[in-house]
């Protein structure tokens, strides 16, 4: 596989048929802004169709964070979050513009799930907000023992809209736990993530976790790529359909345009919801408080 230069990522081939994608903005704790998620979509779209790649490992550069989530300073200047501050159109037109931006963002993260090849995500350090969106779009999740997770969106007056609320309940069996971490935005550690099934392995250090991820990817890469791609696709199909629907899969394939996937429906519903909700004055209030390290005060409903 020919290696390509990317601005915010390193993509290497550490072993035959295995690609290593590394989020590479460590000076900003690997926090994302729009050019990064657009670049990530292109990377995973390319890996999906690359015949030399059979498995992918995704990690974050530097010792501090897999990713600290969204770069709020960049996004409030020029990204999706800047739309409400700068756009003087009426609410409906602003909502349409926001929905398009949210759906593009969702699609970029969904590129990980759409990738035909299995994606093993290796988390370490801070894994906040968008880190959970990315992790639950992957196929296998492992982490270092120092990993600190959080679904942080409610702390900036948002319902998580890029995939967590659609995928996390399908990854973790306990609805109570999912609502606990999504509604409180509390941090939780690697052992708790292992206990509830968010990750399937915890390792002493980031380096050991990456080695384990590479080892797993190497095992997968030795299998028939036809069998591996089919297994991933059928497992994802089964997640979103009943057993009876799975038994009639060929009927569904004949009428594929009528098949509604639960995750995709959930993402669209979330995008429509947040196209309106993201315009709230609570967001700048929450962000100012976060930057000032104060407790925000919100108006009554």
DARACOR-V583208 format. One record per pair of residues at least 12 apart in sequence whose C-alpha atoms are under 7 Angstrom apart, sorted by the first residue. I is the first residue (numbers start at 1). J is the second residue. D is the distance in Angstrom with one decimal. If there is no record, write none. Layout:
# DARACOR-V583208
i: (I:I)
j: (J:J)
d: (D:D)
This chain:
# DARACOR-V583208
i: (1:8:8:8:8:9:9:9:9:10:10:10:17:17:17:17:17:18:18:18:18:18:18:18:19:19:19:19:20:20:20:21:21:21:22:22:22:22:23:23:23:24:24:26:26:29:29:29:29:30:30:30:30:30:31:31:31:31:31:32:32:32:33:33:33:33:34:37:37:38:40:41:41:41:44:44:44:45:45:48:48:48:54:54:54:55:55:55:55:55:55:56:56:56:56:56:57:57:57:57:57:57:58:58:58:58:59:59:59:63:64:64:65:65:65:65:66:66:66:66:66:67:67:67:67:68:68:68:69:69:69:69:70:80:80:84:95:95:96:98:99:99:99:102:103:105:106:106:109:110:112:112:113:113:116:117:118:118:119:119:119:120:120:120:120:120:121:121:121:121:121:122:122:122:122:122:122:123:123:123:123:124:124:124:124:124:125:125:125:126:126:126:127:127:127:127:128:128:128:128:129:129:129:129:132:132:133:133:133:136:136:136:141:141:142:142:142:142:142:143:143:143:143:143:143:144:144:144:144:144:144:145:145:145:145:145:146:147:147:148:148:148:148:149:149:149:150:150:150:150:151:151:151:152:154:154:155:155:156:156:156:157:157:157:158:161:161:163:166:166:166:167:171:172:172:172:190:240:240:282)
j: (52:23:24:25:36:21:22:23:24:22:23:24:52:53:54:55:221:53:54:55:56:217:218:221:53:55:56:57:56:57:58:57:58:59:58:59:60:61:59:60:61:60:61:61:62:64:65:67:68:60:65:66:67:68:67:68:69:70:71:69:70:71:70:71:74:75:79:105:108:108:108:108:109:111:111:112:115:111:115:115:116:117:117:221:225:117:118:119:217:220:221:117:118:119:120:217:119:120:121:213:214:217:119:120:121:122:121:122:123:125:125:126:124:125:126:127:123:124:125:126:127:126:127:128:131:126:127:128:128:129:130:131:130:98:101:279:275:276:275:275:271:272:275:271:271:162:162:163:134:137:137:138:137:138:229:229:139:232:138:139:140:138:139:140:141:213:135:138:140:141:142:141:142:143:209:210:213:142:143:144:147:143:144:146:147:206:146:147:148:147:148:149:147:148:149:150:149:150:151:152:150:151:152:153:151:164:162:163:164:164:167:168:199:200:199:200:201:202:209:190:199:201:202:203:209:202:203:204:205:206:209:190:202:203:204:205:190:189:190:187:188:189:190:187:188:189:185:186:187:188:181:182:185:185:183:185:185:286:283:286:287:282:283:286:278:270:271:267:263:266:267:263:198:196:197:198:202:261:262:298)
d: (6.1:6.4:5.1:6.0:6.2:6.7:5.4:4.7:4.7:5.0:6.7:6.3:5.5:4.5:5.2:6.7:6.0:5.7:6.1:5.1:5.7:6.5:6.7:6.8:6.5:6.5:4.8:6.3:5.8:4.8:6.0:6.1:4.8:6.5:5.8:4.9:5.1:6.0:6.3:4.6:5.8:6.5:5.2:5.7:5.3:6.3:5.4:5.8:5.7:6.9:6.7:6.6:4.6:6.3:5.3:5.1:5.0:5.3:5.1:6.1:4.9:5.4:6.3:5.7:6.4:6.1:6.3:7.0:5.8:6.1:6.8:4.6:6.9:5.5:5.9:6.1:6.1:6.5:6.4:4.6:5.0:5.9:5.6:5.2:6.2:5.2:5.2:6.2:5.5:6.7:5.9:6.8:6.2:4.8:6.2:6.8:5.8:4.8:5.8:6.5:6.7:7.0:7.0:6.1:4.7:6.1:6.0:5.1:6.3:6.9:5.3:6.6:5.9:4.4:4.3:6.4:5.4:5.3:6.1:6.0:5.5:6.2:5.4:6.6:5.7:5.7:5.7:5.0:5.2:4.9:4.5:5.7:6.3:6.8:6.3:5.7:4.6:5.5:6.9:5.1:5.6:6.1:4.9:5.9:6.3:6.8:4.8:6.7:6.1:6.3:5.9:6.0:5.0:5.7:5.7:6.1:6.0:6.8:5.3:5.3:6.6:6.3:6.0:4.7:5.9:6.5:6.3:6.3:6.2:5.0:6.4:6.2:5.1:5.2:6.5:6.2:6.7:6.4:4.5:6.4:6.7:5.7:5.0:6.2:4.5:5.9:5.5:4.3:5.9:5.9:5.0:6.4:6.6:5.8:4.8:6.8:5.4:4.8:6.1:6.3:6.1:4.7:4.8:6.2:6.7:6.3:6.2:5.2:4.8:6.9:6.1:6.2:4.8:6.1:5.1:5.6:4.9:6.0:6.9:6.9:7.0:6.5:5.1:6.3:6.0:5.5:4.8:5.7:5.0:5.0:5.7:5.5:5.8:5.6:5.2:6.3:6.9:5.9:5.6:6.2:5.8:4.9:6.8:5.4:5.3:6.1:5.8:5.9:4.6:6.4:6.4:5.5:5.2:4.8:6.8:6.4:6.6:6.8:5.7:5.0:5.9:5.8:5.0:6.2:6.7:5.7:6.5:6.4:5.6:5.5:6.5:6.6:6.5:6.3:5.8:6.0:6.6:5.8:5.4:6.3)
